[in-house]
Amino acid sequence: MQFAPVITLASSFLLAGSVDLEKAGTLFVISGVGAVVITALLACKRVLLNPVLLGTNLWLVIGAFAFGFSIPSLSRITAQMAASGLFGCVFVLGAVMTFSLRTGFVGMDIPDRGAVIRLSLILLAFTGIALILSWVFRDNIRLGGGLPFILLNIIRRMMIRRYSKSQLQEFNKDGGRFRS
């Protein structure tokens, strides 16, 4: 459900194979409003949100303001940056979340704060790589937007699963007790 707003915006670009954010003003507004509504609904239900998608939603809201309120300078910058604007928002939000939230940028609600910070920093490094790739390939929606976005979400999921598996193994080795 949290993917719906960005998929709404990206679907037309992925099908066309090119990006023209200046012509996507209406889709930005729809996606930005959808991002706010869906995030609010999930937060009210106390669902642990995907931090990568929260950064993506920030970018959608910025784009919605830029195009919805016809702010020429912000619209131009948003269009010129293409998907690197998305990854820039994800990176900045990820850096803040890493050190300010107990779930960190990786989005894991576990008692081991050190593990959360380590995993968050690793994910932040991958986000930095995605940001660089998205800038280099900003004219190619698939290589500069879609692929890094998908890979970043897969990497996050794999990190959580791997950590969870190792914790379960430790739990079993310890006779059914978690270490403090």
Number of C-alpha atoms within 10 A of each C-alpha: 8 16 14 13 25 20 13 16 21 20 11 15 20 16 9 10 12 14 21 14 21 18 11 19 22 15 22 28 23 18 24 27 18 20 26 16 13 18 20 12 12 14 12 9 9 9 10 12 15 19 21 25 20 20 20 27 27 19 25 29 22 21 30 23 19 23 25 18 12 12 12 11 10 15 21 14 14 22 22 17 17 23 32 24 25 26 31 22 22 27 24 14 19 26 17 13 19 22 16 11 15 17 22 24 30 27 23 24 13 11 11 13 16 9 15 25 20 15 22 25 19 17 24 23 13 18 24 17 15 27 26 17 19 29 21 13 17 22 19 19 22 19 17 23 28 16 14 22 22 10 14 19 17 12 15 21 14 12 18 16 12 11 15 14 12 11 14 15 12 15 14 12 11 11 8 11 11 12 9 5
